[in-house]
């Protein structure tokens, strides 16, 4: 008999599968709702401009700066709270805030009132994903985690797809019914009614998080928490920052496609905006969404076969397969071929969607997981949102000869960014495998 005490880590007890998948379903519904709330503004450009008398520049501030700046900046302090306290209650209050502020968008009667309400939407939505990724990582053991994260990550594509496919029809239906005078809310124009209609259900979704259980935390590393998130990430910069940079540069292509593919079809193929909305919405819903699930399945399969770098390896495969379609789609001679190329590229973009979160959660101590995610969102949004669409437009206007060449600019920028992202991810693989080994040590090995 050994005279040495057993110092092996205690076995980890994971929540029941039923409660775990209930939480994932609730989180995915919330994520879908958040994207409908943020996407609906883009479908209300004309009535808002007409009623509030604002310019295109002012509207761009509502769609971009008011939301995205506070969404990214508030993500870090809210994530710090999520790493220390009840994640489900942070998500609960976040949903309440963004739903109330979406309704408040419908009560706005001036540019600045609408601007303030959009800030509120951004702050509320900043509470969701960092806490959600951390919760899911504590609901599922590593062998099943990627698929669970993939189900949650379907939310943006479902939300954006539904908004594009049926949002226009719902708005037209409300517009035909005319303005309303309601108790407490007063006189509401059709665009204001639309905000109230998409915002109010969020309050019911929030109630789900009074039922969702807070999972016990796994993979706690006290030394990492004492060091702080920035010091921890910087000491492993070959893993964290190279990987974040790679995913952010890929994001430039993804965001540019969302921003400019409608204009490409309108200018090159003579489509109406409504046609583009239905077609692209269907591709996001039925093409990109299954891709998200394939990404989770592929990652778990590779991990089961012994690949420590499974999420990054899956990302490299997806990007290599996506690259030719990202480049060729805007150069297609007709709309049918362009739609086929767009569907394939969107599928592989969907495969990529949950992989950054899966990769980051695997190498982050529990007390830092939400903060690492928030920092990724901060860097990723600054690069992808801040540079992607603008670089495409600048290339079209200043190099290629004008707005009719927006499609060619989109193909060129997407090809370059995907190639750079592939190179950076391949470079990161050895460092990432070392970080996985380190994480296994303080988690007590894979379970």
C-alpha positions as CSV (number, residue, x, y, z in Angstrom):
1,X,0.0,0.0,0.0
2,X,1.3,3.5,-0.9
3,X,2.2,5.7,2.1
4,X,1.8,8.8,0.0
5,X,-1.5,10.7,0.1
6,X,-3.6,10.8,-3.0
7,X,-3.0,14.2,-4.6
8,X,-4.9,13.6,-7.8
9,X,-7.6,16.1,-8.5
10,X,-11.1,15.2,-7.4
11,X,-13.4,14.0,-10.2
12,X,-15.4,16.7,-11.8
13,X,-19.2,16.4,-11.7
14,X,-20.9,17.9,-14.7
15,X,-24.6,19.1,-14.7
16,X,-27.2,16.7,-16.1
17,X,-27.5,16.6,-19.9
18,X,-31.1,17.8,-19.7
19,X,-30.4,21.0,-17.7
20,X,-27.3,21.6,-19.8
21,X,-29.1,21.5,-23.1
22,X,-32.0,23.6,-21.7
23,X,-29.5,26.3,-20.8
24,X,-28.0,26.1,-24.3
25,X,-31.4,26.4,-25.9
26,X,-32.3,29.4,-23.7
27,X,-29.0,31.1,-24.5
28,X,-29.4,30.5,-28.2
29,X,-32.9,31.9,-28.2
30,X,-31.5,35.0,-26.4
31,X,-28.7,35.3,-28.9
32,X,-31.2,35.1,-31.8
33,X,-33.4,37.7,-30.2
34,X,-30.4,40.0,-29.8
35,X,-29.5,39.9,-33.5
36,X,-33.1,40.6,-34.5
37,X,-33.1,43.6,-32.2
38,X,-29.8,44.9,-33.7
39,X,-30.6,44.0,-37.3
40,X,-34.0,45.5,-37.5
41,X,-32.7,49.1,-37.6
42,X,-31.1,48.5,-41.1
43,X,-34.6,47.8,-42.5
44,X,-36.1,51.0,-41.2
45,X,-33.7,53.5,-42.8
46,X,-36.2,55.5,-44.9
47,X,-39.0,56.0,-42.4
48,X,-36.6,57.0,-39.6
49,X,-34.8,59.5,-41.8
50,X,-38.1,60.9,-43.0
51,X,-39.7,61.2,-39.5
52,X,-36.7,62.4,-37.6
53,X,-35.2,64.5,-40.4
54,X,-31.7,63.0,-40.1
55,X,-28.9,62.5,-42.6
56,X,-27.3,59.3,-43.9
57,X,-24.3,60.2,-41.7
58,X,-26.4,60.4,-38.6
59,X,-28.1,57.2,-39.4
60,X,-24.8,55.5,-39.8
61,X,-23.9,56.6,-36.3
62,X,-27.1,55.0,-35.0
63,X,-26.3,51.7,-36.8
64,X,-22.6,51.7,-36.0
65,X,-21.0,53.9,-33.3
66,X,-23.9,54.1,-30.9
67,X,-24.3,50.4,-30.7
68,X,-20.9,48.9,-31.5
69,X,-18.7,51.3,-29.4
70,X,-20.6,50.6,-26.2
71,X,-21.1,47.0,-27.0
72,X,-17.4,46.3,-27.2
73,X,-16.3,48.6,-24.4
74,X,-18.8,47.5,-21.9
75,X,-18.1,43.9,-22.6
76,X,-14.9,43.8,-20.6
77,X,-16.3,45.1,-17.2
78,X,-19.4,43.1,-17.6
79,X,-17.3,40.0,-18.3
80,X,-15.3,40.7,-15.2
81,X,-18.5,40.5,-13.2
82,X,-19.4,37.3,-15.0
83,X,-16.1,35.7,-14.0
84,X,-16.8,36.5,-10.3
85,X,-20.5,36.2,-9.9
86,X,-23.7,34.7,-11.2
87,X,-23.5,34.5,-14.9
88,X,-27.2,33.7,-15.4
89,X,-28.3,36.8,-13.5
90,X,-25.9,39.0,-15.5
91,X,-27.5,37.6,-18.6
92,X,-31.0,38.1,-17.2
93,X,-30.4,41.8,-16.5
94,X,-28.7,42.2,-19.8
95,X,-31.7,40.8,-21.7
96,X,-34.0,43.1,-19.7
97,X,-31.9,46.1,-20.5
98,X,-31.6,45.5,-24.3
99,X,-35.3,44.6,-24.6
100,X,-36.4,47.7,-22.7
101,X,-34.0,49.9,-24.7
102,X,-35.2,48.4,-28.0
103,X,-38.8,49.4,-27.0
104,X,-37.3,52.8,-26.1
105,X,-36.0,53.1,-29.7
106,X,-39.7,53.1,-30.7
107,X,-40.5,55.9,-28.3
108,X,-37.7,58.1,-29.5
109,X,-38.8,61.3,-31.2
110,X,-35.4,62.8,-32.0
111,X,-32.0,61.7,-33.2
112,X,-30.4,62.0,-29.8
113,X,-33.1,60.1,-28.0
114,X,-32.7,57.3,-30.6
115,X,-28.9,57.5,-30.2
116,X,-29.2,57.1,-26.4
117,X,-31.6,54.1,-26.8
118,X,-29.2,52.4,-29.2
119,X,-26.4,52.9,-26.6
120,X,-28.6,51.1,-24.1
121,X,-29.2,48.2,-26.6
122,X,-25.4,47.8,-27.0
123,X,-24.7,47.8,-23.3
124,X,-27.4,45.2,-22.6
125,X,-26.2,42.9,-25.4
126,X,-22.6,43.2,-24.2
127,X,-23.7,41.1,-21.1
128,X,-24.6,38.0,-23.1
129,X,-21.9,36.2,-25.0
130,X,-18.9,36.4,-22.6
131,X,-21.1,35.0,-19.8
132,X,-22.8,32.5,-22.1
133,X,-19.5,31.0,-23.4
134,X,-18.3,30.6,-19.8
135,X,-21.5,29.0,-18.7
136,X,-21.6,26.5,-21.6
137,X,-17.9,25.6,-20.9
138,X,-19.0,24.6,-17.3
139,X,-22.1,22.7,-18.5
140,X,-20.2,20.4,-20.9
141,X,-17.0,18.4,-20.6
142,X,-14.3,19.2,-23.2
143,X,-15.3,16.2,-25.4
144,X,-18.8,17.5,-25.9
145,X,-18.2,21.3,-25.6
146,X,-17.7,22.3,-29.2
147,X,-21.1,21.0,-30.3
148,X,-22.8,22.9,-27.5
149,X,-21.0,26.1,-28.3
150,X,-21.9,25.6,-32.0
151,X,-25.7,25.4,-31.1
152,X,-25.4,28.7,-29.2
153,X,-23.5,30.2,-32.1
154,X,-26.3,29.6,-34.5
155,X,-28.1,32.5,-33.0
156,X,-26.6,35.3,-35.1
157,X,-27.4,33.5,-38.4
158,X,-30.9,32.6,-37.3
159,X,-31.5,36.2,-36.1
160,X,-30.0,37.9,-39.1
161,X,-31.7,35.4,-41.5
162,X,-35.1,35.9,-40.0
163,X,-34.7,39.7,-40.0
164,X,-33.7,39.7,-43.7
165,X,-36.3,37.1,-44.8
166,X,-39.4,38.2,-42.9
167,X,-38.5,41.5,-41.4
168,X,-39.4,43.5,-44.5
169,X,-42.8,41.8,-44.8
170,X,-43.6,42.4,-41.2
171,X,-42.6,46.1,-41.5
172,X,-44.8,46.5,-44.7
173,X,-47.7,44.9,-42.8
174,X,-47.3,47.3,-39.9
175,X,-46.9,50.2,-42.3
176,X,-50.2,49.4,-44.0
177,X,-52.0,49.4,-40.6
178,X,-50.9,53.0,-40.1
179,X,-50.0,54.9,-36.9
180,X,-51.4,54.1,-33.5
181,X,-52.2,55.9,-30.3
182,X,-51.6,53.7,-27.3
183,X,-52.0,54.3,-23.5
184,X,-48.7,55.3,-21.8
185,X,-46.8,55.0,-25.1
186,X,-48.7,57.8,-27.0
187,X,-48.6,58.2,-30.8
188,X,-46.5,55.7,-32.6
189,X,-45.6,55.7,-36.2
190,X,-45.2,52.3,-38.0
191,X,-41.4,52.2,-37.5
192,X,-41.8,52.9,-33.8
193,X,-44.3,50.1,-33.5
194,X,-41.8,47.8,-35.1
195,X,-39.2,48.5,-32.4
196,X,-41.8,47.8,-29.7
197,X,-42.9,44.6,-31.4
198,X,-39.3,43.1,-31.6
199,X,-38.2,44.4,-28.2
200,X,-41.1,43.3,-26.0
201,X,-40.6,39.5,-26.4
202,X,-37.2,39.8,-24.9
203,X,-38.7,40.3,-21.5
204,X,-40.3,36.9,-21.7
205,X,-37.0,35.4,-22.9
206,X,-35.4,36.9,-19.8
207,X,-37.7,34.9,-17.6
208,X,-36.0,31.7,-18.8
209,X,-32.9,32.7,-16.9
210,X,-34.8,32.5,-13.6
211,X,-35.2,28.8,-14.4
212,X,-31.7,28.2,-15.9
213,X,-29.3,26.9,-13.3
214,X,-25.8,28.4,-12.6
215,X,-23.3,25.5,-13.3
216,X,-20.4,24.8,-10.9
217,X,-17.1,26.2,-12.1
218,X,-14.5,23.8,-13.6
219,X,-10.9,24.5,-14.5
220,X,-10.1,27.1,-11.8
221,X,-6.5,28.3,-11.7
222,X,-6.0,30.7,-8.7
223,X,-2.6,31.9,-9.9
224,X,-4.1,33.0,-13.2
225,X,-6.8,35.0,-11.6
226,X,-4.4,36.7,-9.3
227,X,-2.2,37.7,-12.3
228,X,-5.1,39.3,-14.1
229,X,-6.4,38.7,-17.6
230,X,-4.1,41.0,-19.5
231,X,-0.9,39.7,-17.9
232,X,-2.1,36.1,-18.3
233,X,-2.8,36.6,-22.0
234,X,0.4,38.6,-22.7
235,X,2.5,35.9,-21.1
236,X,1.0,33.5,-23.6
237,X,0.8,36.0,-26.5
238,X,1.9,33.4,-29.1
239,X,-1.3,31.6,-28.4
240,X,-3.8,34.3,-27.5
241,X,-3.0,37.3,-29.6
242,X,-1.9,35.5,-32.8
243,X,-5.0,33.5,-32.7
244,X,-7.3,36.5,-31.9
245,X,-5.6,38.4,-34.7
246,X,-6.2,35.6,-37.2
247,X,-9.9,35.2,-36.3
248,X,-10.3,39.0,-36.4
249,X,-8.7,39.3,-39.9
250,X,-11.1,36.5,-41.1
251,X,-13.9,38.6,-39.6
252,X,-13.0,41.4,-42.0
253,X,-14.1,39.2,-44.9
254,X,-17.2,38.0,-43.1
255,X,-18.4,41.5,-42.1
256,X,-17.6,42.8,-45.6
257,X,-19.8,40.2,-47.2
258,X,-22.6,41.1,-44.8
259,X,-22.1,44.8,-45.7
260,X,-21.5,44.7,-49.4
261,X,-23.0,41.6,-51.0
262,X,-26.5,43.2,-51.2
263,X,-24.9,46.2,-53.1
264,X,-23.1,43.7,-55.3
265,X,-26.3,42.0,-56.4
266,X,-28.1,45.3,-56.9
267,X,-25.3,47.0,-58.9
268,X,-23.9,44.0,-60.9
269,X,-27.1,41.9,-61.5
270,X,-29.9,44.5,-61.3
271,X,-31.6,42.9,-58.3
272,X,-34.2,44.8,-56.1
273,X,-33.3,45.2,-52.4
274,X,-36.2,42.9,-51.4
275,X,-34.9,40.1,-53.6
276,X,-31.5,40.3,-52.0
277,X,-33.0,40.3,-48.5
278,X,-35.0,37.1,-49.1
279,X,-32.2,35.3,-50.9
280,X,-29.4,36.3,-48.6
281,X,-31.6,35.7,-45.5
282,X,-32.4,32.2,-46.8
283,X,-28.7,31.5,-47.3
284,X,-27.8,32.6,-43.8
285,X,-30.6,30.6,-42.3
286,X,-30.4,27.4,-44.3
287,X,-26.7,27.5,-45.5
288,X,-24.6,29.2,-42.8
289,X,-26.6,27.8,-39.8
290,X,-25.9,24.1,-40.6
291,X,-22.3,25.1,-41.1
292,X,-22.1,26.2,-37.5
293,X,-23.2,22.7,-36.3
294,X,-20.7,21.1,-38.7
295,X,-17.9,23.2,-37.1
296,X,-18.8,21.9,-33.7
297,X,-19.0,18.3,-34.9
298,X,-15.7,18.5,-36.7
299,X,-13.9,20.0,-33.7
300,X,-15.2,17.3,-31.3
301,X,-14.3,14.6,-33.9
302,X,-10.8,15.9,-34.3
303,X,-10.4,16.1,-30.6
304,X,-11.6,12.6,-30.1
305,X,-8.9,11.5,-32.5
306,X,-6.2,13.1,-30.4
307,X,-5.8,16.5,-32.0
308,X,-5.0,19.0,-29.1
309,X,-5.4,21.8,-31.6
310,X,-8.8,20.6,-32.9
311,X,-10.6,24.0,-33.1
312,X,-7.7,25.7,-34.9
313,X,-7.1,22.8,-37.2
314,X,-10.9,22.8,-38.1
315,X,-10.6,26.5,-38.7
316,X,-7.7,26.1,-41.1
317,X,-9.6,23.4,-43.0
318,X,-12.7,25.6,-43.3
319,X,-10.8,28.7,-44.4
320,X,-8.9,26.8,-47.1
321,X,-12.1,25.5,-48.5
322,X,-13.8,28.9,-48.2
323,X,-11.1,30.9,-49.9
324,X,-11.8,30.2,-53.6
325,X,-15.5,30.9,-53.1
326,X,-14.9,34.1,-51.2
327,X,-12.8,35.4,-54.1
328,X,-14.9,34.0,-57.0
329,X,-18.4,34.8,-55.9
330,X,-18.5,38.6,-56.7
331,X,-16.8,37.9,-60.1
332,X,-19.5,35.4,-61.3
333,X,-21.0,36.3,-64.7
334,X,-24.6,35.9,-63.5
335,X,-26.7,36.0,-60.3
336,X,-27.4,32.3,-60.2
337,X,-23.7,31.4,-60.1
338,X,-23.1,34.2,-57.6
339,X,-25.8,32.8,-55.3
340,X,-24.2,29.3,-55.5
341,X,-20.8,30.7,-54.6
342,X,-22.3,32.8,-51.8
343,X,-24.1,29.8,-50.3
344,X,-20.9,27.8,-50.2
345,X,-18.8,30.6,-48.7
346,X,-21.6,31.3,-46.1
347,X,-21.6,27.6,-45.2
348,X,-17.8,27.6,-44.4
349,X,-18.2,31.0,-42.7
350,X,-20.7,29.3,-40.5
351,X,-18.3,26.5,-39.8
352,X,-15.9,29.2,-38.5
353,X,-18.5,30.9,-36.3
354,X,-18.1,28.9,-33.0
355,X,-14.4,28.0,-33.4
356,X,-12.9,31.1,-31.8
357,X,-15.0,30.7,-28.6
358,X,-14.2,27.0,-28.5
359,X,-10.5,27.6,-28.9
360,X,-10.4,30.4,-26.3
361,X,-12.4,28.5,-23.7
362,X,-10.1,25.5,-23.9
363,X,-7.0,27.4,-22.9
364,X,-8.5,30.0,-20.5
365,X,-8.8,29.5,-16.7
366,X,-12.4,29.6,-15.4
367,X,-12.0,32.9,-13.6
368,X,-10.8,34.6,-16.8
369,X,-13.0,32.9,-19.5
370,X,-15.6,35.7,-19.9
371,X,-12.9,38.4,-19.8
372,X,-10.8,36.6,-22.5
373,X,-14.0,36.4,-24.7
374,X,-14.7,40.1,-24.1
375,X,-11.2,41.1,-25.1
376,X,-11.5,39.0,-28.2
377,X,-14.8,40.7,-29.1
378,X,-13.1,44.1,-28.5
379,X,-10.2,43.4,-30.7
380,X,-12.2,41.5,-33.3
381,X,-14.9,44.2,-33.7
382,X,-12.3,47.0,-34.0
383,X,-10.6,45.1,-36.8
384,X,-13.5,43.4,-38.6
385,X,-16.1,46.2,-38.2
386,X,-13.7,49.0,-38.2
387,X,-11.6,48.0,-41.2
388,X,-13.4,45.4,-43.3
389,X,-16.2,47.3,-45.1
390,X,-14.2,50.5,-45.2
391,X,-11.2,48.8,-46.9
392,X,-13.5,47.3,-49.5
393,X,-15.1,50.7,-50.2
394,X,-11.8,52.5,-50.4
395,X,-10.4,49.9,-52.8
396,X,-13.5,50.2,-55.0
397,X,-13.6,54.0,-55.0
398,X,-9.9,54.9,-55.2
399,X,-8.3,52.0,-57.0
400,X,-10.8,50.1,-59.1
401,X,-12.7,53.1,-60.4
402,X,-16.0,53.6,-58.6
403,X,-19.0,52.0,-56.9
404,X,-19.8,49.6,-59.8
405,X,-16.6,47.7,-58.8
406,X,-17.7,47.0,-55.2
407,X,-18.0,43.3,-56.0
408,X,-14.5,43.0,-57.3
409,X,-13.1,44.9,-54.3
410,X,-15.0,42.5,-52.0
411,X,-13.5,39.5,-53.7
412,X,-10.0,40.9,-53.6
413,X,-10.1,41.9,-49.9
414,X,-11.8,38.6,-48.9
415,X,-9.1,36.6,-50.7
416,X,-6.2,38.5,-49.0
417,X,-7.7,38.4,-45.5
418,X,-8.5,34.7,-45.6
419,X,-5.0,33.9,-46.9
420,X,-3.5,35.9,-44.0
421,X,-5.8,34.3,-41.5
422,X,-4.8,30.8,-42.7
423,X,-1.1,31.6,-42.3
424,X,-1.5,33.1,-38.8
425,X,-3.5,30.1,-37.6
426,X,-1.0,27.6,-38.9
427,X,1.7,29.6,-37.2
428,X,-0.3,29.4,-33.9
429,X,-0.8,25.6,-33.9
430,X,2.4,24.7,-31.9
431,X,1.9,27.4,-29.2
432,X,-1.8,26.5,-28.9
433,X,-1.0,22.8,-28.3
434,X,1.4,23.8,-25.6
435,X,-1.4,26.0,-24.0
436,X,-3.8,23.0,-24.1
437,X,-1.2,20.9,-22.3
438,X,-0.9,23.6,-19.7
439,X,-4.7,23.9,-19.3
440,X,-5.0,20.1,-18.9
441,X,-2.5,20.3,-16.0
442,X,-4.6,22.8,-13.9
443,X,-7.9,21.2,-15.0
444,X,-6.7,17.8,-13.9
445,X,-6.5,16.3,-17.4
446,X,-9.2,15.9,-20.0
447,X,-12.6,14.6,-18.7
